Amino acid sequence: MSSVLFYYRNPLGSIFYDPAGFVVLSWTDALITSAELQSLYSHTLQALRHHSTCKLLTNQAVRQPLSTDEQRWLIEQWIPQAIAECAYSHCAIVESTQADGNLAARAVGSGVAHHPLDFRYFEHESEARQWLQTA
């Protein structure tokens, strides 16, 4: 990852820009608080805007599950805002190794199925990167 550009970090994760044309949100296994989650996603939106990209890779391999309220916030607020402000169109998700984490990610994906957003789920980050580069 030497070619990526660091953008922001908090206890929940780090945001990078990959010169291949997408933002990378890499999660830690820290317990999720709403304030830190919203801060991380606020900076993710800023990174999408700053780098003029509509593509996001989110590596959730070790992320803790999102609460129902956090899922709802993403579905009802953050994703529509990202679509409106950045033409957010592609999200590659490296799935959690925890079953609860996978269910939360897929619930968010199902909740935004009516938006023009292509969600894809991957087991490995290399597959997610390859898809984003060709999408």
N, CA, C and O atoms as CSV, one atom per row, in Angstrom:
chain,resi,resn,atom,element,x,y,z
A,1,MET,N,N,0.818,-1.190,0.000
A,1,MET,CA,C,0.000,0.000,0.000
A,1,MET,C,C,0.866,1.259,0.000
A,1,MET,O,O,0.421,2.309,0.464
A,2,SER,N,N,2.085,1.170,-0.509
A,2,SER,CA,C,2.968,2.328,-0.476
A,2,SER,C,C,2.497,3.448,-1.400
A,2,SER,O,O,2.870,4.603,-1.192
A,3,SER,N,N,1.697,3.146,-2.402
A,3,SER,CA,C,1.270,4.177,-3.345
A,3,SER,C,C,0.003,4.902,-2.892
A,3,SER,O,O,-0.399,5.880,-3.522
A,4,VAL,N,N,-0.625,4.450,-1.826
A,4,VAL,CA,C,-1.848,5.104,-1.368
A,4,VAL,C,C,-1.509,6.331,-0.544
A,4,VAL,O,O,-0.430,6.418,0.042
A,5,LEU,N,N,-2.435,7.281,-0.501
A,5,LEU,CA,C,-2.244,8.524,0.222
A,5,LEU,C,C,-3.124,8.530,1.465
A,5,LEU,O,O,-4.347,8.417,1.373
A,6,PHE,N,N,-2.490,8.663,2.631
A,6,PHE,CA,C,-3.238,8.702,3.884
A,6,PHE,C,C,-4.097,9.956,3.923
A,6,PHE,O,O,-3.665,11.027,3.497
A,7,TYR,N,N,-5.330,9.816,4.441
A,7,TYR,CA,C,-6.248,10.951,4.497
A,7,TYR,C,C,-6.704,11.269,5.926
A,7,TYR,O,O,-6.652,12.426,6.340
A,8,TYR,N,N,-7.147,10.262,6.681
A,8,TYR,CA,C,-7.709,10.506,8.013
A,8,TYR,C,C,-7.716,9.201,8.800
A,8,TYR,O,O,-7.758,8.114,8.224
A,9,ARG,N,N,-7.674,9.328,10.146
A,9,ARG,CA,C,-7.742,8.142,11.015
A,9,ARG,C,C,-8.448,8.520,12.311
A,9,ARG,O,O,-8.273,9.622,12.830
A,10,ASN,N,N,-9.251,7.587,12.826
A,10,ASN,CA,C,-9.765,7.672,14.197
A,10,ASN,C,C,-9.749,6.255,14.754
A,10,ASN,O,O,-9.312,5.344,14.051
A,11,PRO,N,N,-10.207,6.022,15.996
A,11,PRO,CA,C,-10.112,4.670,16.561
A,11,PRO,C,C,-10.811,3.581,15.730
A,11,PRO,O,O,-10.436,2.412,15.815
A,12,LEU,N,N,-11.811,3.947,14.937
A,12,LEU,CA,C,-12.554,2.946,14.159
A,12,LEU,C,C,-11.878,2.549,12.857
A,12,LEU,O,O,-12.120,1.460,12.337
A,13,GLY,N,N,-11.033,3.425,12.327
A,13,GLY,CA,C,-10.412,3.079,11.064
A,13,GLY,C,C,-9.616,4.199,10.441
A,13,GLY,O,O,-9.457,5.277,11.014
A,14,SER,N,N,-9.115,3.913,9.243
A,14,SER,CA,C,-8.290,4.853,8.485
A,14,SER,C,C,-8.860,5.007,7.088
A,14,SER,O,O,-9.461,4.089,6.528
A,15,ILE,N,N,-8.650,6.208,6.540
A,15,ILE,CA,C,-9.103,6.510,5.186
A,15,ILE,C,C,-7.873,6.832,4.345
A,15,ILE,O,O,-7.011,7.612,4.748
A,16,PHE,N,N,-7.811,6.219,3.177
A,16,PHE,CA,C,-6.724,6.422,2.235
A,16,PHE,C,C,-7.320,6.711,0.865
A,16,PHE,O,O,-8.477,6.391,0.593
A,17,TYR,N,N,-6.513,7.318,0.012
A,17,TYR,CA,C,-6.889,7.431,-1.397
A,17,TYR,C,C,-5.945,6.558,-2.193
A,17,TYR,O,O,-4.726,6.670,-2.066
A,18,ASP,N,N,-6.505,5.692,-3.011
A,18,ASP,CA,C,-5.709,4.846,-3.879
A,18,ASP,C,C,-5.658,5.510,-5.248
A,18,ASP,O,O,-6.707,5.784,-5.830
A,19,PRO,N,N,-4.463,5.776,-5.781
A,19,PRO,CA,C,-4.358,6.429,-7.084
A,19,PRO,C,C,-5.026,5.663,-8.225
A,19,PRO,O,O,-5.156,6.194,-9.328
A,20,ALA,N,N,-5.447,4.433,-7.976
A,20,ALA,CA,C,-6.201,3.677,-8.986
A,20,ALA,C,C,-7.592,4.274,-9.166
A,20,ALA,O,O,-8.322,3.888,-10.079
A,21,GLY,N,N,-7.970,5.231,-8.281
A,21,GLY,CA,C,-9.203,5.961,-8.487
A,21,GLY,C,C,-10.302,5.747,-7.462
A,21,GLY,O,O,-11.477,5.948,-7.772
A,22,PHE,N,N,-9.950,5.345,-6.253
A,22,PHE,CA,C,-10.992,5.137,-5.246
A,22,PHE,C,C,-10.465,5.415,-3.845
A,22,PHE,O,O,-9.261,5.391,-3.590
A,23,VAL,N,N,-11.413,5.682,-2.941
A,23,VAL,CA,C,-11.119,5.884,-1.528
A,23,VAL,C,C,-11.190,4.529,-0.835
A,23,VAL,O,O,-12.037,3.697,-1.160
A,24,VAL,N,N,-10.293,4.318,0.120
A,24,VAL,CA,C,-10.256,3.072,0.904
A,24,VAL,C,C,-10.552,3.418,2.363
A,24,VAL,O,O,-9.891,4.266,2.962
A,25,LEU,N,N,-11.549,2.749,2.915
A,25,LEU,CA,C,-11.895,2.869,4.330
A,25,LEU,C,C,-11.542,1.527,4.974
A,25,LEU,O,O,-12.202,0.516,4.735
A,26,SER,N,N,-10.499,1.540,5.787
A,26,SER,CA,C,-9.999,0.319,6.419
A,26,SER,C,C,-10.336,0.351,7.904
A,26,SER,O,O,-9.829,1.187,8.652
A,27,TRP,N,N,-11.198,-0.569,8.318
A,27,TRP,CA,C,-11.727,-0.589,9.681
A,27,TRP,C,C,-10.804,-1.319,10.649
A,27,TRP,O,O,-10.071,-2.229,10.262
A,28,THR,N,N,-10.853,-0.903,11.919
A,28,THR,CA,C,-10.214,-1.633,13.011
A,28,THR,C,C,-11.299,-2.466,13.698
A,28,THR,O,O,-12.452,-2.489,13.267
A,29,ASP,N,N,-10.905,-3.144,14.771
A,29,ASP,CA,C,-11.877,-3.943,15.527
A,29,ASP,C,C,-12.373,-3.209,16.776
A,29,ASP,O,O,-12.949,-3.829,17.669
A,30,ALA,N,N,-12.151,-1.891,16.842
A,30,ALA,CA,C,-12.580,-1.110,18.004
A,30,ALA,C,C,-14.105,-1.108,18.129
A,30,ALA,O,O,-14.825,-1.205,17.135
A,31,LEU,N,N,-14.572,-0.995,19.356
A,31,LEU,CA,C,-16.011,-0.884,19.583
A,31,LEU,C,C,-16.518,0.405,18.943
A,31,LEU,O,O,-15.890,1.457,19.065
A,32,ILE,N,N,-17.636,0.318,18.274
A,32,ILE,CA,C,-18.168,1.441,17.504
A,32,ILE,C,C,-18.990,2.365,18.389
A,32,ILE,O,O,-19.870,1.926,19.130
A,33,THR,N,N,-18.684,3.650,18.297
A,33,THR,CA,C,-19.536,4.669,18.901
A,33,THR,C,C,-20.127,5.479,17.750
A,33,THR,O,O,-19.492,5.644,16.709
A,34,SER,N,N,-21.321,5.972,17.940
A,34,SER,CA,C,-21.978,6.737,16.873
A,34,SER,C,C,-21.170,7.965,16.471
A,34,SER,O,O,-21.056,8.269,15.284
A,35,ALA,N,N,-20.611,8.671,17.445
A,35,ALA,CA,C,-19.837,9.882,17.148
A,35,ALA,C,C,-18.617,9.558,16.284
A,35,ALA,O,O,-18.346,10.259,15.309
A,36,GLU,N,N,-17.885,8.508,16.632
A,36,GLU,CA,C,-16.698,8.140,15.854
A,36,GLU,C,C,-17.094,7.602,14.477
A,36,GLU,O,O,-16.406,7.860,13.490
A,37,LEU,N,N,-18.192,6.860,14.410
A,37,LEU,CA,C,-18.682,6.354,13.129
A,37,LEU,C,C,-19.040,7.517,12.207
A,37,LEU,O,O,-18.638,7.537,11.044
A,38,GLN,N,N,-19.790,8.474,12.722
A,38,GLN,CA,C,-20.202,9.606,11.897
A,38,GLN,C,C,-18.998,10.453,11.491
A,38,GLN,O,O,-18.961,10.972,10.375
A,39,SER,N,N,-18.028,10.598,12.363
A,39,SER,CA,C,-16.807,11.322,12.019
A,39,SER,C,C,-16.049,10.612,10.902
A,39,SER,O,O,-15.601,11.248,9.948
A,40,LEU,N,N,-15.908,9.305,11.021
A,40,LEU,CA,C,-15.198,8.532,10.002
A,40,LEU,C,C,-15.894,8.653,8.650
A,40,LEU,O,O,-15.239,8.849,7.626
A,41,TYR,N,N,-17.214,8.537,8.646
A,41,TYR,CA,C,-17.948,8.646,7.378
A,41,TYR,C,C,-17.968,10.079,6.853
A,41,TYR,O,O,-17.982,10.286,5.639
A,42,SER,N,N,-17.970,11.066,7.736
A,42,SER,CA,C,-17.891,12.460,7.298
A,42,SER,C,C,-16.579,12.699,6.551
A,42,SER,O,O,-16.566,13.348,5.506
A,43,HIS,N,N,-15.484,12.178,7.085
A,43,HIS,CA,C,-14.191,12.325,6.426
A,43,HIS,C,C,-14.110,11.469,5.160
A,43,HIS,O,O,-13.414,11.834,4.212
A,44,THR,N,N,-14.806,10.350,5.138
A,44,THR,CA,C,-14.855,9.545,3.919
A,44,THR,C,C,-15.531,10.346,2.806
A,44,THR,O,O,-15.070,10.347,1.665
A,45,LEU,N,N,-16.621,11.022,3.146
A,45,LEU,CA,C,-17.314,11.875,2.178
A,45,LEU,C,C,-16.386,12.989,1.683
A,45,LEU,O,O,-16.337,13.281,0.488
A,46,GLN,N,N,-15.666,13.596,2.598
A,46,GLN,CA,C,-14.716,14.647,2.211
A,46,GLN,C,C,-13.638,14.094,1.282
A,46,GLN,O,O,-13.242,14.765,0.329
A,47,ALA,N,N,-13.163,12.883,1.549
A,47,ALA,CA,C,-12.137,12.268,0.699
A,47,ALA,C,C,-12.691,11.971,-0.694
A,47,ALA,O,O,-12.012,12.204,-1.694
A,48,LEU,N,N,-13.919,11.459,-0.764
A,48,LEU,CA,C,-14.551,11.214,-2.071
A,48,LEU,C,C,-14.635,12.523,-2.858
A,48,LEU,O,O,-14.299,12.580,-4.041
A,49,ARG,N,N,-15.087,13.558,-2.178
A,49,ARG,CA,C,-15.244,14.870,-2.816
A,49,ARG,C,C,-13.881,15.428,-3.242
A,49,ARG,O,O,-13.717,15.867,-4.381
A,50,HIS,N,N,-12.912,15.411,-2.333
A,50,HIS,CA,C,-11.588,15.975,-2.587
A,50,HIS,C,C,-10.901,15.306,-3.778
A,50,HIS,O,O,-10.262,15.974,-4.591
A,51,HIS,N,N,-11.037,13.997,-3.874
A,51,HIS,CA,C,-10.363,13.236,-4.930
A,51,HIS,C,C,-11.245,13.019,-6.161
A,51,HIS,O,O,-10.861,12.322,-7.101
A,52,SER,N,N,-12.420,13.623,-6.136
A,52,SER,CA,C,-13.345,13.548,-7.283
A,52,SER,C,C,-13.550,12.105,-7.745
A,52,SER,O,O,-13.417,11.787,-8.927
A,53,THR,N,N,-13.874,11.252,-6.790
A,53,THR,CA,C,-14.157,9.864,-7.133
A,53,THR,C,C,-15.526,9.471,-6.595
A,53,THR,O,O,-16.020,10.047,-5.627
A,54,CYS,N,N,-16.116,8.495,-7.232
A,54,CYS,CA,C,-17.430,7.988,-6.839
A,54,CYS,C,C,-17.327,6.548,-6.341
A,54,CYS,O,O,-18.337,5.861,-6.196
A,55,LYS,N,N,-16.087,6.094,-6.080
A,55,LYS,CA,C,-15.841,4.700,-5.722
A,55,LYS,C,C,-15.212,4.583,-4.337
A,55,LYS,O,O,-14.314,5.343,-3.974
A,56,LEU,N,N,-15.713,3.605,-3.572
A,56,LEU,CA,C,-15.233,3.360,-2.210
A,56,LEU,C,C,-14.973,1.877,-2.002
A,56,LEU,O,O,-15.796,1.034,-2.359
A,57,LEU,N,N,-13.822,1.568,-1.421
A,57,LEU,CA,C,-13.522,0.220,-0.965
A,57,LEU,C,C,-13.555,0.278,0.553
A,57,LEU,O,O,-12.811,1.049,1.160
A,58,THR,N,N,-14.401,-0.521,1.167
A,58,THR,CA,C,-14.458,-0.553,2.627
A,58,THR,C,C,-14.091,-1.960,3.107
A,58,THR,O,O,-14.798,-2.936,2.856
A,59,ASN,N,N,-12.956,-2.021,3.809
A,59,ASN,CA,C,-12.470,-3.307,4.303
A,59,ASN,C,C,-12.988,-3.500,5.724
A,59,ASN,O,O,-12.485,-2.907,6.679
A,60,GLN,N,N,-14.008,-4.348,5.833
A,60,GLN,CA,C,-14.697,-4.588,7.099
A,60,GLN,C,C,-14.318,-5.912,7.735
A,60,GLN,O,O,-15.055,-6.428,8.575
A,61,ALA,N,N,-13.176,-6.470,7.344
A,61,ALA,CA,C,-12.786,-7.805,7.812
A,61,ALA,C,C,-12.813,-7.932,9.328
A,61,ALA,O,O,-13.198,-8.978,9.850
A,62,VAL,N,N,-12.409,-6.879,10.047
A,62,VAL,CA,C,-12.366,-6.957,11.509
A,62,VAL,C,C,-13.328,-5.979,12.182
A,62,VAL,O,O,-13.324,-5.858,13.407
A,63,ARG,N,N,-14.153,-5.280,11.399
A,63,ARG,CA,C,-15.061,-4.280,11.968
A,63,ARG,C,C,-16.115,-4.934,12.857
A,63,ARG,O,O,-16.610,-6.023,12.565
A,64,GLN,N,N,-16.441,-4.254,13.934
A,64,GLN,CA,C,-17.525,-4.690,14.802
A,64,GLN,C,C,-18.856,-4.472,14.080
A,64,GLN,O,O,-18.940,-3.602,13.213
A,65,PRO,N,N,-19.885,-5.230,14.411
A,65,PRO,CA,C,-21.192,-5.046,13.763
A,65,PRO,C,C,-21.784,-3.669,14.060
A,65,PRO,O,O,-21.581,-3.111,15.138
A,66,LEU,N,N,-22.511,-3.137,13.095
A,66,LEU,CA,C,-23.209,-1.860,13.276
A,66,LEU,C,C,-24.547,-2.110,13.946
A,66,LEU,O,O,-25.207,-3.114,13.679
A,67,SER,N,N,-24.942,-1.196,14.814
A,67,SER,CA,C,-26.269,-1.284,15.424
A,67,SER,C,C,-27.331,-0.962,14.376
A,67,SER,O,O,-27.014,-0.445,13.305
A,68,THR,N,N,-28.560,-1.260,14.679
A,68,THR,CA,C,-29.667,-0.942,13.768
A,68,THR,C,C,-29.744,0.556,13.524
A,68,THR,O,O,-29.987,0.980,12.394
A,69,ASP,N,N,-29.542,1.373,14.562
A,69,ASP,CA,C,-29.564,2.837,14.400
A,69,ASP,C,C,-28.440,3.307,13.484
A,69,ASP,O,O,-28.649,4.198,12.660
A,70,GLU,N,N,-27.270,2.731,13.613
A,70,GLU,CA,C,-26.139,3.104,12.757
A,70,GLU,C,C,-26.393,2.687,11.318
A,70,GLU,O,O,-26.054,3.419,10.388
A,71,GLN,N,N,-26.984,1.520,11.130
A,71,GLN,CA,C,-27.342,1.079,9.774
A,71,GLN,C,C,-28.349,2.047,9.155
A,71,GLN,O,O,-28.227,2.425,7.990
A,72,ARG,N,N,-29.336,2.440,9.941
A,72,ARG,CA,C,-30.370,3.354,9.461
A,72,ARG,C,C,-29.768,4.710,9.082
A,72,ARG,O,O,-30.141,5.297,8.066
A,73,TRP,N,N,-28.838,5.201,9.899
A,73,TRP,CA,C,-28.169,6.471,9.601
A,73,TRP,C,C,-27.439,6.396,8.257
A,73,TRP,O,O,-27.514,7.319,7.446
A,74,LEU,N,N,-26.738,5.294,8.036
A,74,LEU,CA,C,-26.051,5.127,6.750
A,74,LEU,C,C,-27.034,5.105,5.587
A,74,LEU,O,O,-26.824,5.780,4.579
A,75,ILE,N,N,-28.101,4.337,5.724
A,75,ILE,CA,C,-29.091,4.176,4.662
A,75,ILE,C,C,-29.846,5.467,4.388
A,75,ILE,O,O,-30.047,5.839,3.232
A,76,GLU,N,N,-30.263,6.146,5.442
A,76,GLU,CA,C,-31.143,7.307,5.278
A,76,GLU,C,C,-30.404,8.630,5.124
A,76,GLU,O,O,-30.939,9.570,4.536
A,77,GLN,N,N,-29.183,8.714,5.642
A,77,GLN,CA,C,-28.490,10.003,5.612
A,77,GLN,C,C,-27.195,9.973,4.806
A,77,GLN,O,O,-27.067,10.683,3.809
A,78,TRP,N,N,-26.230,9.151,5.235
A,78,TRP,CA,C,-24.909,9.249,4.635
A,78,TRP,C,C,-24.908,8.838,3.165
A,78,TRP,O,O,-24.386,9.571,2.325
A,79,ILE,N,N,-25.475,7.697,2.847
A,79,ILE,CA,C,-25.423,7.218,1.456
A,79,ILE,C,C,-26.157,8.174,0.515
A,79,ILE,O,O,-25.603,8.517,-0.529
A,80,PRO,N,N,-27.382,8.624,0.833
A,80,PRO,CA,C,-28.014,9.599,-0.068
A,80,PRO,C,C,-27.198,10.883,-0.220
A,80,PRO,O,O,-27.147,11.451,-1.311
A,81,GLN,N,N,-26.559,11.348,0.858
A,81,GLN,CA,C,-25.725,12.545,0.772
A,81,GLN,C,C,-24.511,12.296,-0.127
A,81,GLN,O,O,-24.159,13.153,-0.938
A,82,ALA,N,N,-23.875,11.139,0.007
A,82,ALA,CA,C,-22.715,10.815,-0.827
A,82,ALA,C,C,-23.111,10.702,-2.302
A,82,ALA,O,O,-22.359,11.114,-3.185
A,83,ILE,N,N,-24.290,10.145,-2.560
A,83,ILE,CA,C,-24.771,10.053,-3.943
A,83,ILE,C,C,-25.024,11.452,-4.497
A,83,ILE,O,O,-24.633,11.756,-5.624
A,84,ALA,N,N,-25.680,12.306,-3.704
A,84,ALA,CA,C,-26.010,13.660,-4.154
A,84,ALA,C,C,-24.770,14.527,-4.347
A,84,ALA,O,O,-24.684,15.272,-5.323
A,85,GLU,N,N,-23.810,14.439,-3.428
A,85,GLU,CA,C,-22.661,15.340,-3.464
A,85,GLU,C,C,-21.481,14.829,-4.290
A,85,GLU,O,O,-20.710,15.625,-4.826
A,86,CYS,N,N,-21.336,13.518,-4.395
A,86,CYS,CA,C,-20.142,12.954,-5.045
A,86,CYS,C,C,-20.468,11.982,-6.170
A,86,CYS,O,O,-19.565,11.368,-6.738
A,87,ALA,N,N,-21.742,11.838,-6.496
A,87,ALA,CA,C,-22.172,10.845,-7.488
A,87,ALA,C,C,-21.685,9.446,-7.098
A,87,ALA,O,O,-21.348,8.627,-7.953
A,88,TYR,N,N,-21.656,9.193,-5.773
A,88,TYR,CA,C,-21.219,7.902,-5.224
A,88,TYR,C,C,-21.953,6.788,-5.952
A,88,TYR,O,O,-23.183,6.746,-5.959
A,89,SER,N,N,-21.187,5.876,-6.571
A,89,SER,CA,C,-21.832,4.874,-7.414
A,89,SER,C,C,-21.350,3.448,-7.208
A,89,SER,O,O,-22.057,2.510,-7.577
A,90,HIS,N,N,-20.158,3.252,-6.625
A,90,HIS,CA,C,-19.601,1.908,-6.475
A,90,HIS,C,C,-19.027,1.721,-5.075
A,90,HIS,O,O,-18.247,2.542,-4.592
A,91,CYS,N,N,-19.427,0.628,-4.434
A,91,CYS,CA,C,-18.921,0.297,-3.110
A,91,CYS,C,C,-18.501,-1.170,-3.090
A,91,CYS,O,O,-19.327,-2.071,-3.235
A,92,ALA,N,N,-17.204,-1.391,-2.907
A,92,ALA,CA,C,-16.660,-2.737,-2.791
A,92,ALA,C,C,-16.440,-3.009,-1.305
A,92,ALA,O,O,-15.707,-2.281,-0.635
A,93,ILE,N,N,-17.073,-4.050,-0.802
A,93,ILE,CA,C,-17.005,-4.366,0.624
A,93,ILE,C,C,-16.253,-5.674,0.832
A,93,ILE,O,O,-16.660,-6.726,0.337
A,94,VAL,N,N,-15.146,-5.591,1.575
A,94,VAL,CA,C,-14.453,-6.803,2.013
A,94,VAL,C,C,-15.162,-7.212,3.289
A,94,VAL,O,O,-15.124,-6.506,4.297
A,95,GLU,N,N,-15.805,-8.357,3.229
A,95,GLU,CA,C,-16.707,-8.765,4.306
A,95,GLU,C,C,-15.995,-9.122,5.598
A,95,GLU,O,O,-14.849,-9.571,5.617
A,96,SER,N,N,-16.732,-8.900,6.675
A,96,SER,CA,C,-16.279,-9.218,8.016
A,96,SER,C,C,-16.102,-10.725,8.168
A,96,SER,O,O,-16.787,-11.522,7.526
A,97,THR,N,N,-15.170,-11.084,9.029
A,97,THR,CA,C,-14.990,-12.500,9.354
A,97,THR,C,C,-16.018,-12.942,10.394
A,97,THR,O,O,-16.124,-14.128,10.705
A,98,GLN,N,N,-16.787,-11.966,10.936
A,98,GLN,CA,C,-17.835,-12.260,11.916
A,98,GLN,C,C,-19.196,-12.297,11.216
A,98,GLN,O,O,-19.501,-11.417,10.411
A,99,ALA,N,N,-20.000,-13.290,11.513
A,99,ALA,CA,C,-21.318,-13.404,10.882
A,99,ALA,C,C,-22.174,-12.163,11.119
A,99,ALA,O,O,-22.855,-11.698,10.205
A,100,ASP,N,N,-22.145,-11.616,12.350
A,100,ASP,CA,C,-22.948,-10.423,12.657
A,100,ASP,C,C,-22.519,-9.232,11.809
A,100,ASP,O,O,-23.352,-8.422,11.403
A,101,GLY,N,N,-21.226,-9.127,11.544
A,101,GLY,CA,C,-20.719,-8.045,10.712
A,101,GLY,C,C,-21.201,-8.158,9.282
A,101,GLY,O,O,-21.539,-7.154,8.655
A,102,ASN,N,N,-21.236,-9.378,8.761
A,102,ASN,CA,C,-21.732,-9.602,7.399
A,102,ASN,C,C,-23.203,-9.240,7.297
A,102,ASN,O,O,-23.625,-8.618,6.322
A,103,LEU,N,N,-23.983,-9.622,8.292
A,103,LEU,CA,C,-25.418,-9.326,8.266
A,103,LEU,C,C,-25.668,-7.825,8.259
A,103,LEU,O,O,-26.545,-7.344,7.541
A,104,ALA,N,N,-24.904,-7.082,9.053
A,104,ALA,CA,C,-25.075,-5.623,9.103
A,104,ALA,C,C,-24.732,-4.992,7.759
A,104,ALA,O,O,-25.464,-4.127,7.278
A,105,ALA,N,N,-23.634,-5.413,7.152
A,105,ALA,CA,C,-23.224,-4.850,5.853
A,105,ALA,C,C,-24.258,-5.169,4.784
A,105,ALA,O,O,-24.593,-4.310,3.967
A,106,ARG,N,N,-24.757,-6.373,4.783
A,106,ARG,CA,C,-25.751,-6.752,3.767
A,106,ARG,C,C,-27.096,-6.057,4.019
A,106,ARG,O,O,-27.832,-5.780,3.073
A,107,ALA,N,N,-27.416,-5.778,5.275
A,107,ALA,CA,C,-28.647,-5.038,5.577
A,107,ALA,C,C,-28.560,-3.625,5.021
A,107,ALA,O,O,-29.542,-3.110,4.487
A,108,VAL,N,N,-27.401,-2.994,5.137
A,108,VAL,CA,C,-27.214,-1.663,4.559
A,108,VAL,C,C,-27.315,-1.751,3.044
A,108,VAL,O,O,-27.982,-0.924,2.424
A,109,GLY,N,N,-26.671,-2.730,2.444
A,109,GLY,CA,C,-26.751,-2.910,0.993
A,109,GLY,C,C,-28.175,-3.103,0.509
A,109,GLY,O,O,-28.568,-2.537,-0.511
A,110,SER,N,N,-28.946,-3.892,1.228
A,110,SER,CA,C,-30.358,-4.110,0.862
A,110,SER,C,C,-31.171,-2.839,1.056
A,110,SER,O,O,-32.089,-2.562,0.283
A,111,GLY,N,N,-30.838,-2.067,2.083
A,111,GLY,CA,C,-31.579,-0.851,2.391
A,111,GLY,C,C,-31.412,0.250,1.366
A,111,GLY,O,O,-32.230,1.168,1.303
A,112,VAL,N,N,-30.361,0.173,0.559
A,112,VAL,CA,C,-30.133,1.200,-0.465
A,112,VAL,C,C,-30.287,0.649,-1.877
A,112,VAL,O,O,-29.816,1.248,-2.844
A,113,ALA,N,N,-30.946,-0.490,-1.984
A,113,ALA,CA,C,-31.112,-1.125,-3.297
A,113,ALA,C,C,-31.852,-0.236,-4.288
A,113,ALA,O,O,-31.687,-0.392,-5.498
A,114,HIS,N,N,-32.667,0.698,-3.792
A,114,HIS,CA,C,-33.418,1.589,-4.686
A,114,HIS,C,C,-32.562,2.753,-5.196
A,114,HIS,O,O,-33.014,3.510,-6.055
A,115,HIS,N,N,-31.341,2.911,-4.684
A,115,HIS,CA,C,-30.433,3.978,-5.136
A,115,HIS,C,C,-29.556,3.458,-6.284
A,115,HIS,O,O,-29.371,2.250,-6.433
A,116,PRO,N,N,-29.022,4.373,-7.084
A,116,PRO,CA,C,-28.119,3.964,-8.166
A,116,PRO,C,C,-26.711,3.697,-7.632
A,116,PRO,O,O,-25.754,4.364,-8.023
A,117,LEU,N,N,-26.597,2.727,-6.748
A,117,LEU,CA,C,-25.337,2.406,-6.099
A,117,LEU,C,C,-25.078,0.919,-6.260
A,117,LEU,O,O,-25.910,0.092,-5.886
A,118,ASP,N,N,-23.924,0.583,-6.816
A,118,ASP,CA,C,-23.556,-0.811,-7.037
A,118,ASP,C,C,-22.718,-1.292,-5.864
A,118,ASP,O,O,-21.553,-0.917,-5.731
A,119,PHE,N,N,-23.315,-2.128,-5.006
A,119,PHE,CA,C,-22.634,-2.753,-3.877
A,119,PHE,C,C,-22.161,-4.129,-4.305
A,119,PHE,O,O,-22.932,-4.894,-4.884
A,120,ARG,N,N,-20.902,-4.457,-4.028
A,120,ARG,CA,C,-20.401,-5.809,-4.266
A,120,ARG,C,C,-19.644,-6.251,-3.022
A,120,ARG,O,O,-18.996,-5.445,-2.354
A,121,TYR,N,N,-19.735,-7.526,-2.724
A,121,TYR,CA,C,-19.115,-8.099,-1.527
A,121,TYR,C,C,-17.990,-9.042,-1.937
A,121,TYR,O,O,-18.127,-9.815,-2.885
A,122,PHE,N,N,-16.872,-8.968,-1.210
A,122,PHE,CA,C,-15.692,-9.756,-1.543
A,122,PHE,C,C,-15.091,-10.375,-0.291
A,122,PHE,O,O,-15.251,-9.868,0.819
A,123,GLU,N,N,-14.400,-11.482,-0.503
A,123,GLU,CA,C,-13.709,-12.147,0.599
A,123,GLU,C,C,-12.315,-11.558,0.797
A,123,GLU,O,O,-11.800,-11.527,1.914
A,124,HIS,N,N,-11.704,-11.088,-0.307
A,124,HIS,CA,C,-10.331,-10.577,-0.265
A,124,HIS,C,C,-10.260,-9.168,-0.848
A,124,HIS,O,O,-10.965,-8.842,-1.802
A,125,GLU,N,N,-9.401,-8.343,-0.261
A,125,GLU,CA,C,-9.257,-6.960,-0.729
A,125,GLU,C,C,-8.757,-6.902,-2.169
A,125,GLU,O,O,-9.150,-6.007,-2.917
A,126,SER,N,N,-7.903,-7.831,-2.568
A,126,SER,CA,C,-7.384,-7.814,-3.941
A,126,SER,C,C,-8.521,-7.946,-4.956
A,126,SER,O,O,-8.481,-7.306,-6.007
A,127,GLU,N,N,-9.525,-8.759,-4.659
A,127,GLU,CA,C,-10.682,-8.906,-5.559
A,127,GLU,C,C,-11.494,-7.614,-5.610
A,127,GLU,O,O,-11.954,-7.204,-6.676
A,128,ALA,N,N,-11.666,-6.975,-4.453
A,128,ALA,CA,C,-12.418,-5.726,-4.388
A,128,ALA,C,C,-11.713,-4.646,-5.193
A,128,ALA,O,O,-12.358,-3.902,-5.932
A,129,ARG,N,N,-10.395,-4.552,-5.057
A,129,ARG,CA,C,-9.617,-3.568,-5.809
A,129,ARG,C,C,-9.741,-3.804,-7.317
A,129,ARG,O,O,-9.922,-2.867,-8.094
A,130,GLN,N,N,-9.643,-5.051,-7.702
A,130,GLN,CA,C,-9.733,-5.382,-9.133
A,130,GLN,C,C,-11.090,-4.967,-9.697
A,130,GLN,O,O,-11.161,-4.410,-10.792
A,131,TRP,N,N,-12.167,-5.235,-8.956
A,131,TRP,CA,C,-13.502,-4.856,-9.431
A,131,TRP,C,C,-13.614,-3.337,-9.562
A,131,TRP,O,O,-14.119,-2.847,-10.572
A,132,LEU,N,N,-13.159,-2.591,-8.569
A,132,LEU,CA,C,-13.267,-1.128,-8.624
A,132,LEU,C,C,-12.465,-0.550,-9.785
A,132,LEU,O,O,-12.871,0.439,-10.394
A,133,GLN,N,N,-11.339,-1.161,-10.086
A,133,GLN,CA,C,-10.510,-0.647,-11.188
A,133,GLN,C,C,-11.157,-0.869,-12.541
A,133,GLN,O,O,-10.851,-0.157,-13.498
A,134,THR,N,N,-12.050,-1.850,-12.635
A,134,THR,CA,C,-12.693,-2.124,-13.922
A,134,THR,C,C,-14.134,-1.616,-13.973
A,134,THR,O,O,-14.764,-1.655,-15.030
A,135,ALA,N,N,-14.665,-1.138,-12.833
A,135,ALA,CA,C,-16.050,-0.688,-12.785
A,135,ALA,C,C,-16.214,0.699,-13.402
A,135,ALA,O,O,-17.324,1.229,-13.443
